[in-house]
């Protein structure tokens, strides 16, 4: 028996079975809530920027005084 037969080949070495790691349901729910809150924050920031730009152009939303 020579040394090459005892050393696993490159492809045999890569055949290690690794089970995918799934988050638990509670962790998935928490991460989803985090992403939704971050998305809501981004939408609110963008809408505030749009509103400030809209008002800087001298325009006003209906029912809003120009000197806001």
Secondary structure, DSSP 8 states (H G I E B T S, - for coil): --HHHHS--HHHHTT---------HHHHHHHHHHHHHHHHHHHHHHHHHHHHHHHHTT---TT--S--
